[in-house]
Amino acid sequence: MEETSGRITVRYGGASGGSGPLTLGQDNMIRCIRRDRPEQINQASAWPVPDGTTVTAALDALRALVERHEAVRTGFPPGSAADAFPDRQEVAAEGAFTVAVVPAGGRTDAELDALADELGGADVVRPFDLAAVPRLRFTLVADGELVRRLVVTVCHAGADGAAVTLLIRDWLDLAAGKELPPVTSRTPLQVAGQEQSTQGRRKSAAALKHWESILATGPSAVFATDGITGPPGPLTTVLLRSRTAAADLATTCRRTAASPSVVLLAVFAALIAHRADRTDLVLSALSANRRRAALADHIGTLAQDALIALDTAAEDLDTLIGRTKSASFSGYWHSTLNADKVWRLIGDIAERRGARFARQVVVNDLSLSIPETLSAARPAPAADPDLQTLPDQPLPVRLMMNILRTTGSLEFVLLACPQVLTREDTERFARAVPAVLAAAADRPVPLTELAELSGVRPATRTGEWHRVGADWIDLGAVRALLADALGPAAAAVDLTRTEDGLAARIATDDPDLTPAAVHRAVTAALPGRETAMAPHHYTLHPRPDALPPVWSALPVLAEGTGRAG
């Protein structure tokens, strides 16, 4: 080990190495890393430190942790394609990493917690070099030789949330001087090999068909209402904890023979459908592959969504719980897929359908991956339910539920876009979950009671809203889409609702403009416009001398769907 101005270099070696293709999860996260801001991808947190841990013992434990897990030592060098997108993973058998050491400075425990949060917040915005290892950055807060806090920033291409929990478990044992048994879970290289096998390719192809079916027929946007005026803003974030709700959840699970994850997803879906004023939903569930026993203890990233289509038009919550069980199983089973093919599929369907899928509603069940010992160590809630406001989060979704704990105490974080729920409505929505569970513990709850139980009002659609297939569309938003996509090429636009969808008449100065060119421009402008849709038929006319035109008097330059084929 070498120490220089508050940074200690730790060398590791003698571990396994190798190289191979990317896993599907790695490929997905690398795409996210290259597209999104670091704070949307990286995760920083304070890991618990066993009492009496010295700096030397902590460094030895961190070295052992890095040597123990190949995912931590995996780099992604630039690939040979024009965009240099990595196409391989390389596991380093030896190397070095640095650990920052910050003096505790006589701070109290509360002040040390605040310092750890500050250090994590400052580090999480720093991007990771994809080619460099390890995929973790460490900061020790030390009082002389005694470690008081450990702050770790994790690159999501190396470990997802469940893997971080497993890393924390190993860290605690190593820091306490325990000898760990050999790792038996699949390494990322082994996962990649299985995914590239005949069986793995067949499973991925089936998953793509599952996605295609839902993307082609389900709602492109769950929340299509008056309040959706643009891309999501920073999300209001609240943490709810309740011991009573955990007991009600357990009773409901026994009564309906469903798991806590299924019951909570059904309650979440019922409240979403009530707020969105619709019965057909498409939800994304994170950490989907963690549901597979063979990958439950995998150290790596399995960051792929399960896409769940759910019909909430049910008489009562019990019926919806049954549907949710079936729909979530299908979504989880079909969640191993190629991210590049998914994005191309989304684009292809948007071109055909005229509406682009928006990942608006997300659920992330971490309850099985967070050790109960860590959850139980937190102070008991001051009230029941206890609601705490957390800092706003910049995430590109409309509504998200992170389930942290279901036994002993129900704990979840709700994140809501202010265009969907005001801050007061976000808190009301969060409190509605234990309220619904309290009723469901005793009986099948008619969904007509949700308004009274939740206090959440359905959103409204005023003006020129039309249901087109599975989508609610605002004709005003479609006109804005056409105007922005075509610019000065469109002198005037007329939009009507027909039996076949939307029809647009466009007066133009450009005699060479075609329906196909119009549709390409409109489809390219769709991302972020969740209440708009590309028309299904275009008729092009020459620009008249006077505006607005008398459309029936204009000659037709060209007409058609604009779609390929």
C-alpha positions as CSV (number, residue, x, y, z in Angstrom):
1,M,0.0,0.0,0.0
2,E,1.2,3.5,-0.8
3,E,-0.2,6.7,0.8
4,T,-0.1,10.1,-0.8
5,S,-2.0,13.2,0.6
6,G,-5.1,11.5,1.8
7,R,-5.2,8.8,-0.8
8,I,-4.0,5.2,-0.3
9,T,-3.1,3.0,-3.2
10,V,-4.1,-0.6,-2.7
11,R,-2.7,-3.3,-4.9
12,Y,-4.5,-6.6,-5.6
13,G,-3.4,-9.7,-7.4
14,G,-3.6,-13.5,-7.6
15,A,-7.2,-13.4,-8.7
16,S,-8.9,-14.9,-11.8
17,G,-9.0,-13.0,-15.0
18,G,-10.2,-13.4,-18.6
19,S,-12.3,-11.8,-21.3
20,G,-15.4,-12.5,-23.3
21,P,-18.6,-11.0,-24.7
22,L,-20.7,-8.5,-22.8
23,T,-23.6,-9.8,-20.8
24,L,-27.0,-8.4,-21.9
25,G,-27.1,-6.4,-18.6
26,Q,-23.7,-4.9,-19.1
27,D,-24.6,-3.9,-22.7
28,N,-27.8,-2.2,-21.5
29,M,-26.0,-0.3,-18.7
30,I,-23.2,0.9,-20.9
31,R,-25.8,2.3,-23.3
32,C,-27.3,4.2,-20.3
33,I,-23.9,5.4,-19.1
34,R,-23.1,6.8,-22.5
35,R,-26.5,8.5,-22.7
36,D,-27.4,9.7,-19.2
37,R,-25.8,11.9,-16.5
38,P,-23.5,10.1,-14.0
39,E,-25.8,10.9,-11.1
40,Q,-28.6,9.1,-12.9
41,I,-26.5,5.9,-13.2
42,N,-23.9,5.8,-10.4
43,Q,-25.0,4.9,-6.9
44,A,-23.3,6.3,-3.8
45,S,-24.1,5.1,-0.2
46,A,-22.6,4.7,3.2
47,W,-21.8,1.1,4.0
48,P,-22.0,0.0,7.6
49,V,-18.7,-0.4,9.4
50,P,-18.2,-3.0,12.2
51,D,-17.2,-1.4,15.5
52,G,-13.5,-1.2,16.0
53,T,-12.5,-1.5,12.3
54,T,-9.1,0.0,11.7
55,V,-7.9,1.6,8.5
56,T,-5.5,-1.3,7.9
57,A,-8.3,-3.8,8.4
58,A,-10.6,-1.9,6.2
59,L,-8.0,-1.7,3.4
60,D,-7.3,-5.4,3.7
61,A,-11.1,-6.1,3.5
62,L,-11.6,-3.9,0.5
63,R,-8.6,-5.6,-1.3
64,A,-10.2,-9.0,-0.5
65,L,-13.6,-7.8,-1.8
66,V,-12.1,-6.6,-5.1
67,E,-10.1,-9.9,-5.5
68,R,-13.2,-12.0,-4.6
69,H,-15.6,-10.7,-7.3
70,E,-14.8,-10.6,-11.0
71,A,-17.6,-8.1,-11.7
72,V,-15.7,-5.5,-9.6
73,R,-12.6,-6.0,-11.7
74,T,-14.3,-5.9,-15.1
75,G,-13.4,-3.2,-17.6
76,F,-15.0,-2.4,-20.9
77,P,-12.4,-1.2,-23.5
78,P,-13.5,0.7,-26.6
79,G,-14.8,-1.5,-29.4
80,S,-13.9,-1.5,-33.0
81,A,-17.1,0.1,-34.3
82,A,-17.2,3.7,-35.4
83,D,-18.7,4.8,-32.1
84,A,-16.2,2.8,-30.1
85,F,-19.0,1.1,-28.2
86,P,-17.5,-1.7,-26.0
87,D,-18.1,-5.2,-27.3
88,R,-16.1,-7.1,-24.7
89,Q,-15.6,-7.4,-21.0
90,E,-12.1,-7.9,-19.6
91,V,-11.5,-9.1,-16.1
92,A,-8.2,-7.8,-14.6
93,A,-6.4,-10.5,-12.5
94,E,-4.2,-7.9,-10.9
95,G,-4.0,-4.1,-10.5
96,A,-4.5,-1.3,-8.0
97,F,-7.1,1.1,-6.8
98,T,-7.1,4.2,-4.6
99,V,-9.0,4.8,-1.4
100,A,-9.6,8.3,-0.2
101,V,-9.2,9.0,3.5
102,V,-11.0,11.9,5.1
103,P,-10.4,12.9,8.8
104,A,-13.4,12.6,11.0
105,G,-12.4,15.8,12.7
106,G,-14.2,15.2,16.0
107,R,-17.6,15.1,14.4
108,T,-20.6,13.6,16.2
109,D,-22.4,10.6,14.7
110,A,-25.0,12.8,13.1
111,E,-22.4,15.1,11.7
112,L,-20.5,12.0,10.3
113,D,-23.7,10.8,8.6
114,A,-24.1,14.3,7.1
115,L,-20.4,14.2,5.9
116,A,-20.9,10.8,4.4
117,D,-23.9,12.0,2.5
118,E,-21.9,15.1,1.3
119,L,-19.0,12.9,0.2
120,G,-21.3,10.5,-1.7
121,G,-23.1,13.4,-3.3
122,A,-19.9,14.9,-4.5
123,D,-18.5,11.6,-5.9
124,V,-21.7,10.3,-7.6
125,V,-21.5,13.0,-10.3
126,R,-18.1,11.9,-11.4
127,P,-18.2,9.5,-14.3
128,F,-16.4,6.1,-14.3
129,D,-13.9,5.3,-17.0
130,L,-15.5,2.3,-18.6
131,A,-12.2,0.8,-19.5
132,A,-10.6,1.2,-16.0
133,V,-11.2,-1.0,-12.9
134,P,-12.4,-1.4,-10.3
135,R,-16.1,-0.5,-10.8
136,L,-16.2,0.9,-7.2
137,R,-14.7,4.0,-5.6
138,F,-14.0,4.0,-1.8
139,T,-13.8,6.8,0.8
140,L,-12.9,6.1,4.4
141,V,-13.8,8.7,7.1
142,A,-11.3,7.9,9.8
143,D,-10.6,9.1,13.4
144,G,-6.9,8.4,13.5
145,E,-6.6,4.7,12.8
146,L,-10.3,4.0,13.5
147,V,-12.8,3.9,10.6
148,R,-16.0,5.8,11.4
149,R,-17.7,5.7,7.9
150,L,-17.2,4.0,4.5
151,V,-18.6,5.7,1.5
152,V,-18.8,3.7,-1.7
153,T,-19.7,4.8,-5.2
154,V,-20.7,2.0,-7.6
155,C,-20.7,2.0,-11.4
156,H,-24.0,0.4,-12.5
157,A,-22.2,-1.5,-15.3
158,G,-20.4,-3.4,-12.5
159,A,-23.2,-4.0,-10.0
160,D,-26.9,-3.4,-9.7
161,G,-28.7,-2.7,-6.5
162,A,-29.1,-6.3,-5.5
163,A,-25.4,-7.0,-6.1
164,V,-24.4,-4.0,-4.0
165,T,-26.4,-5.5,-1.1
166,L,-24.4,-8.8,-1.5
167,L,-21.1,-6.8,-1.7
168,I,-22.1,-5.1,1.6
169,R,-22.7,-8.5,3.2
170,D,-19.2,-9.7,2.1
171,W,-17.6,-6.4,3.3
172,L,-19.1,-6.7,6.7
173,D,-17.8,-10.3,7.1
174,L,-14.3,-9.4,5.7
175,A,-14.0,-6.3,7.9
176,A,-14.9,-8.4,10.9
177,G,-12.0,-10.8,10.1
178,K,-14.2,-13.7,8.9
179,E,-13.0,-16.2,6.3
180,L,-15.6,-16.5,3.5
181,P,-16.3,-19.6,1.5
182,P,-15.4,-19.6,-2.2
183,V,-17.8,-17.8,-4.5
184,T,-20.3,-20.2,-6.2
185,S,-22.5,-17.7,-8.0
186,R,-22.1,-17.2,-11.8
187,T,-19.6,-14.7,-12.9
188,P,-20.4,-12.2,-15.6
189,L,-18.3,-14.2,-18.0
190,Q,-20.3,-17.3,-17.2
191,V,-23.6,-15.4,-17.6
192,A,-22.5,-14.1,-21.0
193,G,-21.7,-17.6,-22.0
194,Q,-25.1,-18.8,-21.0
195,E,-26.8,-15.9,-22.8
196,Q,-24.9,-16.7,-26.0
197,S,-25.8,-20.4,-25.9
198,T,-28.6,-21.8,-28.1
199,Q,-31.0,-21.9,-25.1
200,G,-30.0,-18.3,-24.1
201,R,-30.6,-17.0,-27.6
202,R,-34.0,-18.7,-27.8
203,K,-35.0,-17.2,-24.5
204,S,-33.9,-13.7,-25.7
205,A,-35.9,-14.1,-28.9
206,A,-39.0,-15.0,-26.9
207,A,-38.5,-12.0,-24.7
208,L,-38.3,-9.7,-27.7
209,K,-41.6,-11.1,-29.0
210,H,-43.2,-10.5,-25.6
211,W,-42.1,-6.9,-25.8
212,E,-43.2,-6.5,-29.4
213,S,-46.7,-7.7,-28.5
214,I,-47.1,-5.2,-25.7
215,L,-45.5,-2.3,-27.4
216,A,-47.6,-2.8,-30.5
217,T,-51.0,-3.0,-28.7
218,G,-50.7,-1.5,-25.2
219,P,-50.8,2.2,-24.3
220,S,-47.7,4.1,-25.3
221,A,-48.1,6.4,-22.3
222,V,-50.0,5.5,-19.1
223,F,-50.3,9.2,-18.0
224,A,-51.9,11.1,-20.9
225,T,-53.9,13.8,-19.2
226,D,-54.1,17.6,-19.0
227,G,-51.1,17.9,-16.7
228,I,-48.6,16.3,-19.1
229,T,-47.0,19.4,-20.7
230,G,-43.4,18.3,-21.4
231,P,-40.6,16.0,-20.3
232,P,-40.6,14.9,-16.6
233,G,-39.2,17.4,-14.1
234,P,-37.3,16.5,-10.9
235,L,-39.3,13.9,-9.1
236,T,-40.8,14.6,-5.7
237,T,-39.5,11.8,-3.4
238,V,-41.0,10.5,-0.2
239,L,-40.2,7.6,2.1
240,L,-43.0,5.8,3.9
241,R,-42.5,3.4,6.7
242,S,-45.3,1.5,8.6
243,R,-45.3,-1.5,10.9
244,T,-49.1,-1.7,10.8
245,A,-49.0,-1.8,7.0
246,A,-46.5,-4.7,7.0
247,A,-48.9,-6.7,9.2
248,D,-51.8,-5.8,6.9
249,L,-49.7,-6.8,3.9
250,A,-48.9,-10.2,5.5
251,T,-52.5,-10.8,6.2
252,T,-53.5,-9.9,2.7
253,C,-50.9,-12.2,1.3
254,R,-52.2,-15.1,3.4
255,R,-55.8,-14.4,2.4
256,T,-55.0,-14.1,-1.4
257,A,-52.2,-16.6,-1.6
258,A,-50.0,-14.0,-3.3
259,S,-46.5,-12.8,-2.5
260,P,-45.8,-9.3,-1.0
261,S,-44.3,-8.2,-4.3
262,V,-47.5,-9.1,-6.2
263,V,-49.9,-7.6,-3.7
264,L,-47.9,-4.3,-3.6
265,L,-47.7,-4.2,-7.4
266,A,-51.5,-4.7,-7.6
267,V,-52.2,-1.9,-5.1
268,F,-49.7,0.3,-6.9
269,A,-51.4,-0.5,-10.3
270,A,-54.9,0.1,-8.9
271,L,-53.9,3.5,-7.6
272,I,-52.1,4.4,-10.9
273,A,-55.1,3.4,-13.0
274,H,-57.4,5.5,-10.7
275,R,-55.2,8.5,-11.0
276,A,-54.5,8.1,-14.8
277,D,-58.3,7.6,-15.4
278,R,-57.7,4.4,-17.5
279,T,-57.8,0.7,-16.9
280,D,-55.0,-0.5,-19.3
281,L,-51.5,-0.1,-18.0
282,V,-47.9,-0.9,-19.0
283,L,-45.4,-1.0,-16.2
284,S,-41.7,-1.6,-16.1
285,A,-40.2,-3.7,-13.3
286,L,-36.5,-3.4,-12.5
287,S,-34.1,-6.1,-11.3
288,A,-36.4,-8.5,-13.2
289,N,-33.8,-11.2,-13.6
290,R,-33.2,-11.4,-9.9
291,R,-36.4,-13.4,-9.8
292,R,-34.5,-16.3,-11.3
293,A,-33.0,-18.5,-8.6
294,A,-29.8,-19.1,-10.7
295,L,-29.1,-15.4,-10.7
296,A,-30.4,-14.3,-7.3
297,D,-26.9,-14.2,-5.8
298,H,-25.1,-13.0,-8.9
299,I,-22.5,-10.2,-8.4
300,G,-22.9,-8.1,-11.5
301,T,-25.5,-6.1,-13.3
302,L,-28.8,-7.7,-14.4
303,A,-30.3,-4.3,-15.3
304,Q,-33.1,-5.3,-17.6
305,D,-36.7,-4.4,-17.3
306,A,-39.7,-6.7,-17.1
307,L,-42.5,-5.2,-19.2
308,I,-45.9,-5.9,-17.6
309,A,-49.2,-5.3,-19.3
310,L,-52.1,-5.2,-16.9
311,D,-55.8,-4.8,-17.2
312,T,-57.1,-3.2,-14.0
313,A,-60.8,-3.3,-15.1
314,A,-61.7,-5.7,-12.2
315,E,-64.5,-5.8,-9.7
316,D,-62.2,-5.9,-6.7
317,L,-58.6,-5.9,-5.6
318,D,-58.5,-9.7,-5.1
319,T,-59.2,-10.2,-8.8
320,L,-56.6,-7.7,-9.7
321,I,-54.0,-9.4,-7.5
322,G,-54.7,-12.6,-9.4
323,R,-54.2,-10.9,-12.7
324,T,-51.0,-9.2,-11.4
325,K,-49.6,-12.6,-10.4
326,S,-49.9,-13.9,-13.9
327,A,-48.9,-10.7,-15.7
328,S,-45.8,-10.2,-13.6
329,F,-44.7,-13.8,-14.0
330,S,-44.9,-13.4,-17.8
331,G,-43.0,-10.1,-17.6
332,Y,-40.2,-11.5,-15.4
333,W,-39.9,-14.6,-17.6
334,H,-39.4,-12.4,-20.7
335,S,-36.9,-10.0,-19.3
336,T,-33.6,-11.4,-20.8
337,L,-33.1,-9.5,-24.0
338,N,-30.7,-7.4,-26.1
339,A,-31.1,-3.7,-25.3
340,D,-30.0,-2.6,-28.8
341,K,-32.7,-4.8,-30.3
342,V,-35.3,-3.4,-27.9
343,W,-34.5,0.2,-28.8
344,R,-34.7,-0.7,-32.5
345,L,-38.0,-2.4,-31.8
346,I,-39.3,0.7,-30.0
347,G,-38.3,2.8,-33.0
348,D,-39.8,0.4,-35.6
349,I,-43.1,0.3,-33.8
350,A,-43.2,4.0,-33.3
351,E,-42.8,4.3,-37.1
352,R,-45.6,1.9,-37.8
353,R,-48.0,2.9,-35.0
354,G,-47.2,6.6,-34.9
355,A,-46.9,6.6,-31.1
356,R,-43.6,6.0,-29.2
357,F,-43.5,4.0,-26.0
358,A,-42.7,6.1,-22.9
359,R,-41.3,4.3,-19.8
360,Q,-43.5,6.3,-17.4
361,V,-44.3,3.9,-14.6
362,V,-41.6,1.9,-12.8
363,V,-41.5,-0.4,-9.8
364,N,-38.3,-1.7,-8.3
365,D,-38.7,-4.4,-5.6
366,L,-35.5,-4.4,-3.6
367,S,-37.0,-6.1,-0.5
368,L,-35.5,-9.5,-1.2
369,S,-32.0,-8.1,-1.7
370,I,-31.7,-5.8,1.4
371,P,-30.6,-7.9,4.4
372,E,-33.1,-7.8,7.2
373,T,-30.3,-7.0,9.7
374,L,-29.6,-3.7,7.9
375,S,-33.3,-2.8,7.7
376,A,-33.9,-3.7,11.4
377,A,-30.9,-1.6,12.4
378,R,-32.6,1.6,11.3
379,P,-34.5,3.6,14.0
380,A,-38.2,2.8,14.4
381,P,-40.6,5.1,12.7
382,A,-41.7,8.1,14.8
383,A,-45.3,7.7,13.6
384,D,-47.3,5.0,11.9
385,P,-47.3,5.5,9.0
386,D,-44.2,7.7,9.0
387,L,-43.6,9.9,6.0
388,Q,-40.3,11.6,5.2
389,T,-39.6,14.0,2.4
390,L,-36.3,13.2,0.5
391,P,-34.4,15.3,-2.0
392,D,-36.0,15.5,-5.5
393,Q,-34.5,13.1,-8.0
394,P,-33.8,13.8,-11.7
395,L,-35.2,10.6,-13.3
396,P,-36.8,10.3,-16.7
397,V,-40.0,8.6,-15.4
398,R,-43.4,9.8,-14.3
399,L,-44.0,7.6,-11.3
400,M,-41.7,5.1,-9.5
401,M,-42.0,2.9,-6.4
402,N,-38.9,1.5,-4.8
403,I,-39.9,-1.3,-2.3
404,L,-37.3,-1.5,0.4
405,R,-38.8,-3.8,3.0
406,T,-42.0,-5.8,3.5
407,T,-41.5,-7.8,6.7
408,G,-41.6,-6.2,10.2
409,S,-42.1,-2.8,8.6
410,L,-43.4,-1.8,5.1
411,E,-40.9,0.6,3.7
412,F,-41.0,2.1,0.2
413,V,-39.9,5.3,-1.6
414,L,-42.3,6.9,-4.0
415,L,-41.0,9.3,-6.7
416,A,-43.5,11.3,-8.7
417,C,-43.3,13.8,-11.5
418,P,-45.0,17.1,-10.5
419,Q,-47.0,17.0,-13.8
420,V,-48.6,13.8,-12.6
421,L,-48.8,14.4,-8.8
422,T,-48.3,17.6,-6.9
423,R,-46.2,17.4,-3.8
424,E,-49.3,17.1,-1.6
425,D,-50.8,14.5,-3.9
426,T,-47.6,12.5,-3.8
427,E,-47.8,12.3,-0.1
428,R,-51.5,11.4,-0.3
429,F,-50.7,8.7,-2.9
430,A,-48.0,7.2,-0.6
431,R,-50.4,7.2,2.4
432,A,-53.0,5.5,0.2
433,V,-50.9,2.3,0.0
434,P,-51.2,1.4,3.7
435,A,-54.9,2.6,3.7
436,V,-55.7,0.2,0.9
437,L,-53.8,-2.6,2.6
438,A,-55.7,-2.1,5.8
439,A,-58.9,-2.6,4.0
440,A,-57.6,-5.5,1.9
441,A,-56.5,-7.4,5.0
442,D,-60.2,-8.0,5.9
443,R,-61.9,-8.5,2.6
444,P,-61.9,-8.1,-1.2
445,V,-61.9,-4.3,-1.7
446,P,-64.1,-3.1,-4.5
447,L,-62.0,-0.8,-6.8
448,T,-64.8,1.7,-6.7
449,E,-63.7,2.4,-3.1
450,L,-60.3,3.6,-4.1
451,A,-61.3,7.3,-4.3
452,E,-62.5,7.3,-0.8
453,L,-59.6,5.2,0.6
454,S,-56.9,7.2,-1.2
455,G,-58.2,10.7,-1.4
456,V,-56.5,10.8,-4.8
457,R,-58.6,12.3,-7.5
458,P,-58.5,11.1,-11.1
459,A,-56.7,13.3,-13.6
460,T,-58.7,15.2,-16.2
461,R,-58.8,15.5,-20.0
462,T,-60.4,18.7,-21.2
463,G,-60.3,20.0,-24.7
464,E,-59.5,17.9,-27.8
465,W,-58.7,14.5,-26.3
466,H,-59.5,11.4,-28.3
467,R,-58.9,7.7,-27.7
468,V,-57.0,6.3,-30.6
469,G,-56.4,2.6,-30.2
470,A,-54.9,2.2,-26.7
471,D,-53.7,5.8,-26.5
472,W,-55.3,9.0,-25.3
473,I,-54.2,11.7,-27.7
474,D,-54.5,15.5,-27.5
475,L,-55.1,17.0,-31.0
476,G,-53.5,20.3,-29.8
477,A,-50.3,18.4,-29.0
478,V,-50.4,16.7,-32.4
479,R,-50.7,20.1,-34.1
480,A,-47.7,21.3,-32.2
481,L,-45.8,18.1,-33.1
482,L,-46.5,18.6,-36.8
483,A,-45.6,22.3,-36.6
484,D,-42.3,21.6,-34.9
485,A,-41.4,18.6,-37.1
486,L,-42.1,20.4,-40.4
487,G,-41.3,24.0,-39.6
488,P,-41.7,26.4,-42.5
489,A,-42.3,23.5,-44.9
490,A,-45.9,23.5,-43.6
491,A,-47.8,26.7,-44.4
492,A,-51.0,25.3,-42.8
493,V,-52.2,22.1,-41.2
494,D,-55.7,20.6,-40.7
495,L,-56.1,17.7,-38.4
496,T,-59.2,15.5,-38.1
497,R,-60.2,12.3,-36.2
498,T,-61.3,9.5,-38.5
499,E,-62.4,5.9,-38.0
500,D,-58.9,4.8,-39.0
501,G,-57.1,7.2,-36.7
502,L,-55.8,10.8,-37.4
503,A,-55.7,12.4,-40.8
504,A,-53.6,15.5,-41.6
505,R,-53.9,17.9,-44.5
506,I,-50.7,19.9,-45.1
507,A,-50.4,22.9,-47.3
508,T,-46.8,23.3,-48.4
509,D,-44.4,25.4,-50.6
510,D,-42.3,22.3,-51.2
511,P,-43.5,20.4,-54.2
512,D,-41.2,17.5,-53.5
513,L,-42.4,16.9,-50.0
514,T,-43.9,13.4,-49.7
515,P,-46.0,11.6,-47.1
516,A,-43.0,9.4,-46.3
517,A,-40.7,12.4,-45.7
518,V,-43.4,14.0,-43.5
519,H,-43.9,10.9,-41.4
520,R,-40.1,10.5,-40.9
521,A,-39.9,14.0,-39.6
522,V,-42.9,13.6,-37.4
523,T,-41.7,10.3,-36.0
524,A,-38.2,11.7,-35.3
525,A,-39.9,14.5,-33.2
526,L,-42.0,12.0,-31.1
527,P,-39.6,11.4,-28.2
528,G,-40.8,13.4,-25.1
529,R,-44.2,14.1,-26.6
530,E,-46.3,11.6,-24.6
531,T,-49.7,13.1,-25.5
532,A,-49.2,13.2,-29.2
533,M,-49.2,10.8,-32.1
534,A,-48.2,10.9,-35.7
535,P,-51.2,11.0,-38.1
536,H,-52.2,7.8,-39.9
537,H,-52.8,9.5,-43.2
538,Y,-51.2,12.5,-44.8
539,T,-52.6,14.6,-47.7
540,L,-50.3,17.2,-49.2
541,H,-51.6,20.3,-51.0
542,P,-49.9,23.3,-52.7
543,R,-49.9,26.4,-50.6
544,P,-52.9,28.6,-51.5
545,D,-52.7,32.4,-52.0
546,A,-54.8,33.0,-48.9
547,L,-54.7,31.4,-45.5
548,P,-56.4,29.7,-43.9
549,P,-57.1,27.5,-47.0
550,V,-60.4,26.1,-48.2
551,W,-59.0,22.5,-48.1
552,S,-61.7,21.0,-50.4
553,A,-60.7,23.5,-53.1
554,L,-57.0,22.6,-53.1
555,P,-55.5,20.1,-55.6
556,V,-53.7,17.1,-54.1
557,L,-50.0,16.8,-54.5
558,A,-49.6,13.4,-52.8
559,E,-51.3,11.3,-50.1
560,G,-50.6,8.2,-48.1
561,T,-49.8,6.8,-44.7
562,G,-46.1,7.6,-45.0
563,R,-45.2,4.2,-43.5
564,A,-42.7,1.9,-45.0
565,G,-44.3,-0.8,-47.1
